[in-house]
Amino acid sequence: MQVKDIMTSNLHTLTQSATLHDAHNMSREYGIRHIPIVDMLTGKYMAIVTQKALVARVMKLANLYGQDNLSEQEKLVPIMDVAIKDGDSATADQSLLEIAEYFVNYKHGCLPVVTAEGQLQGILTSSDFVKLAIKLLKQQ
């Protein structure tokens, strides 16, 4: 099996002009934990906002400015200040075994899936592997 067999390709993304407020709202609205950032002009993958990074920054702002001022403070934080820019990625034709081992060894929860040209194709998360495990177990 390959990454393309289980990756999520219908993605919610943000561009580099977004703010922490935009990411926080998107995460809550769609119940997603990883938000890819794509270049607004080329559509190429740039970075990813993880739940861990998002929650850490939101909590820091809440502690500094209080819950009542959180929304306004989030609007002042550029998303690229929160996003992971130099993270790893996968390709759609990579082996799921290779990626599963990567997840276990490096304790990552997601990998963006990009083409050789840098276009975002999808995202692969640890949840995708759990869904695959459930499917395979049901077949037994």
C-alpha positions in Angstrom: 0.0 0.0 0.0 1.0 3.6 -0.7 0.4 6.9 1.0 -2.1 7.8 -1.7 -4.3 4.9 -0.6 -5.1 6.4 2.8 -4.2 10.1 2.7 -6.8 12.8 3.0 -6.9 14.9 -0.1 -9.9 17.2 0.5 -8.0 19.7 2.7 -8.7 22.9 4.5 -5.7 25.2 4.1 -4.6 28.7 4.9 -2.2 31.0 3.1 0.8 32.9 4.5 -1.4 36.0 5.0 -3.5 34.2 7.7 -3.3 34.8 11.4 -3.4 32.6 14.4 -7.0 33.6 14.8 -7.8 32.2 11.4 -6.1 28.9 12.2 -7.8 28.6 15.6 -11.2 29.2 14.1 -10.6 26.7 11.3 -9.4 24.1 13.8 -12.5 24.5 15.9 -15.0 24.8 13.0 -13.8 21.7 11.1 -12.3 19.7 14.0 -8.9 19.4 12.4 -5.6 19.2 14.1 -3.2 20.0 11.2 -3.5 22.9 8.8 -1.2 23.2 5.8 -0.1 26.6 4.7 0.1 27.1 1.0 1.6 30.0 -1.0 -1.3 32.3 -2.1 0.2 32.9 -5.5 1.6 29.5 -6.5 -0.4 27.1 -4.3 2.8 25.4 -3.3 3.1 23.9 0.2 5.0 26.2 2.6 4.5 25.0 6.2 2.1 23.3 8.6 0.4 24.4 11.8 0.1 21.5 14.2 -2.4 21.2 17.0 0.5 21.3 19.5 1.9 24.5 18.1 -1.5 26.1 17.9 -2.5 25.2 21.4 0.8 26.3 22.9 0.6 29.8 21.3 -3.1 30.2 22.2 -2.4 29.3 25.8 0.5 31.6 26.0 -1.6 34.5 24.7 -4.5 33.6 27.1 -2.1 33.6 30.0 -0.5 37.0 29.0 -3.6 38.9 28.0 -6.6 37.0 29.5 -9.4 35.1 27.9 -11.4 38.3 27.1 -8.6 39.6 24.9 -7.6 36.4 23.3 -9.4 36.8 20.0 -7.9 40.2 19.3 -4.4 39.1 20.3 -4.7 36.0 18.0 -5.4 38.4 15.1 -2.0 40.0 15.7 0.0 36.8 15.3 1.0 35.9 11.7 0.4 32.3 11.0 3.9 31.8 9.8 5.2 32.7 13.3 3.4 29.5 14.5 3.8 27.2 11.5 6.5 24.6 11.1 8.4 25.6 8.0 11.2 23.1 7.6 9.3 19.9 8.5 9.4 16.6 6.6 6.9 15.6 3.9 5.8 12.5 2.1 5.0 11.7 -1.5 1.9 9.9 -2.7 3.8 6.9 -3.9 5.7 6.3 -0.8 5.2 3.0 1.0 2.9 3.1 4.0 5.3 0.8 5.9 8.0 3.4 5.5 5.8 6.2 6.7 4.4 4.2 9.6 7.9 3.5 10.8 8.7 7.2 10.4 5.7 8.1 12.5 6.7 5.7 15.3 10.4 6.6 15.2 9.9 10.4 15.1 6.6 10.7 17.0 5.0 12.8 14.4 1.2 13.0 14.0 1.1 14.1 10.4 3.0 14.5 7.2 2.0 16.8 4.3 2.0 14.9 1.0 3.6 17.0 -1.8 4.6 16.5 -5.4 8.1 16.8 -6.7 7.2 20.4 -7.7 6.0 21.2 -4.2 2.3 21.2 -4.8 0.2 20.0 -1.8 -1.6 16.8 -2.7 -2.9 15.8 0.7 -2.0 15.0 4.3 -1.4 11.8 6.1 -2.1 11.6 9.8 -1.8 9.0 12.5 -5.6 8.9 12.4 -5.4 7.6 8.9 -3.4 4.7 10.1 -5.9 4.0 12.9 -8.7 4.0 10.3 -6.7 1.6 8.1 -6.1 -0.7 11.1 -9.8 -0.8 11.9 -10.6 -1.6 8.3 -8.1 -4.4 8.2 -9.2 -5.8 11.5 -12.8 -5.9 10.4 -11.7 -7.9 7.3 -10.3 -10.7 9.5 
